Amino acid sequence: MKIMSLRTSNNDHTENDLMTATKIKIAKTFKIGISPNAVVGSYNDWSTSFEEIIKQGIYNAPIIALQEVLRRVPPESRLATSVLDVGAGTGWLGTCLHKEGFRKIHALEPSEGMRRVLREKGVYTKEFPESLGTGPCSVPSNTYDVVISSGSFDEGHIPVTGLDELVRVAKKGGLVLIVVLMMKLKPTEPYTGKLEPHMEELEGKGVWIKVERRVFPNFIFEKEGVMFTFRVT
Ligand SMILES: C[S@@+](CC[C@H](N)C(=O)[O-])C[C@H]1O[C@@H](n2cnc3c(N)ncnc32)[C@H](O)[C@@H]1O
């Protein structure tokens, strides 16, 4: 599948600066052993400039998530379809979904800085200012037609058990879409190596069915990503 390019600048110098700054942010935010509090602090600092990496085509996970939702939910169903964007960040995805006819879009996002940027978009009708998988969760069970997580399952981010929460908040028959960095699925990775086995465990228990596992190029910095689509049973 061709990835949309949202480049707006031809200025090589600015682009190189953005790449360097992004690599520094990534090294800090995805450090092995990083605490959830440090992750949230890092996104607070990153919030006002984060979206540039989507606009400049460096980070493509939310674009892939968007394409997948549009592929799975036909235009005539979008108005009535409820969506929870988990680890919603700056709300880039919700803004695109709104343009495509979705109106019931909720966000779960622990970083206050990210939520501030998201709120300015004016498209999310409810915010859950909390972390998923690290404690009690106020999102009601059996509520959403589509639950999406783009780039939010990682070290210090949503723990592997957060998968169970995605299932809990989705309606029976609803879709759960998860976009992750391919290299993070290696069994040797201390955190994400457990992610795919847990997905399979849930499938073994009959909790959901894997509809698709699609590898795509250029999740970030031209590294492959995986788009998982599940249907809750
Ligand atoms: C790489 S950003 C992705 C943002 C957005 N989904 C996107 O693709 O543009 C990861 C987001 O996950 C959020 N996050 C971190 N830990 C989380 C948790 N336990 N539950 C929910 N979100 C979390 C961060 O605050 C951050 O906004």
The ligand as an ORCA input file, in Angstrom:
! r2SCAN-3c Opt
* xyz 0 1
  C       4.179      7.773     19.859
  S       2.850      8.653     20.618
  C       1.546      8.248     19.473
  C       0.451      9.278     19.450
  C      -0.643      9.009     18.417
  N      -1.326      7.757     18.682
  C      -0.034      8.985     17.034
  O       0.169      7.885     16.475
  O       0.262     10.090     16.532
  C       2.421      7.616     22.018
  C       1.296      8.212     22.862
  O       0.906      7.222     23.853
  C       0.671      7.897     25.060
  N       0.810      6.925     26.173
  C       1.926      6.596     26.861
  N       1.640      5.689     27.809
  C       0.314      5.422     27.701
  C      -0.587      4.567     28.402
  N      -0.194      3.760     29.401
  N      -1.894      4.590     28.039
  C      -2.307      5.374     27.025
  N      -1.501      6.181     26.326
  C      -0.209      6.214     26.653
  C       1.681      9.017     25.080
  O       1.366     10.043     26.003
  C       1.687      9.459     23.621
  O       0.768     10.477     23.377
*
